[in-house]
Amino acid sequence: MEKGRETLIVTGSSGLIGSAFIDHVGGAYTEIGFDCKGPPRPGPKTAHVITCDLSSDESVYAALNEVRRLGHGQIASILHLGAYYSFSSESSPLYEQVNVRGTERLLHGLRDFEIEQFLFASTMLVHQPCRPGEHINEDWPINPKWDYPKSKVAAEQLILRERGDVPVVLMRIGAVYDDRCHSIPLARQIQRIYEKRFIGHIFPGDITHGVAFVHMKDMVEALLLAVEHRKNLPQVTTVLIGEPETRSYDELQRAISRQVHGKEWKTYEIPRTLAKLGAWLQNLVPGVDPFVKPWMIDLSDDHYAFEISRARTLLGWEPRHSLLETLPRIISELKMDPVGWYLENNLRAKISADR
């Protein structure tokens, strides 16, 4: 690996955000990727990727020993993006093993290195949802509702206890998407409308509520700015990264349907008890691939809107994309290559022959 450039370690380097970040940075830094054996996508070409299983003491320490052997005892930033995340179940032991204990393993193994920054990718879901008209800031109450954000809160607290004198950035991120979608809930929403499913007309929550999104390009730019500004940031920096305008579920439904079918999609609210029963029954039907699980119904009303003045002030960051402006590109990509789009977004294809 080339000497003379500052070194970054990126965990989860073959993931969507990790690979996009490394591609964005290019050759500006010496990038070392940590990732599990057999990543779902090819590793970034500009990074030296080292096999690292965050759930294993031996694997984490072996990966760090390899970094040391390569001559990188001084690290400009650790971008800790690697994590376990799944919509298939509300809980999993991997949230504790990977997200919490994996972070602990990494911090303990890094004590012999000179570290200028530890950047942790957290989530907006650690916060208590707000009401329409309100905006969440970094001091908003913490109230995670399921195991994934709970594990992120536990990892944040662990970082603050174990960081020593290493400056940290806790980056709480909105729902990430890109021009090919790559957002599981958004892709499913588009799929229901594209396939004209009846279930796409009903919603078990307030259709005027929504969540904050952020485009992948804006996300990786925020990461890079945090690295570049690391020497001027407070010792502990918590920052929200997301678009300042949150679009409601109904607004997205209408925008998607206009792009897909040329007319607006009518959405009806239904009681949660009925929605839970429907989700439960769908999960019992052989051959059906329902995305909505009964436990998700209670979260459907949650509303997340961001106040991002801290990101603007400390990082000089401003999102250049918006979900509504990007939707035509996302739908265009779907129409041009529906099979590929479905595969990339892990959807079960039910595409009619006339498409």
Buried (B, 14 or more C-beta within 10 A) or exposed (E): EEEEEBBBBBBBBBBBBBBBBBEBBEEBBBBBBBBBEEBEEEBBEBBBBBBBBBBBBEBBBBBBEBBEEBEBEEBBBBBBBBBBBEBEEBBBEBBBBBBBBBBBBBBBBBEEBEBBBBBBBBBBBBBEBBEEEEBBBBEBEEEBBBBBBBBBBBBBEBBEEBBEEBBBBBBBBBBBBBBBBBBBBBBBBBBBBBBEEEBBBBBBBBBEBBBBBBBBBBBBBBBBBBBBBBEEBEEEBBBBBBBBBBBBBBBBBBBBBBBBEEEEBEBEBBEBEEBBEBBEEBEEEEEEEBBBBBBBBBBBBBBBBBBBEBBEEBBEBEBEBBBBEBBEBBBEBBEEEBEEBBEBBEBEEEBEEEE
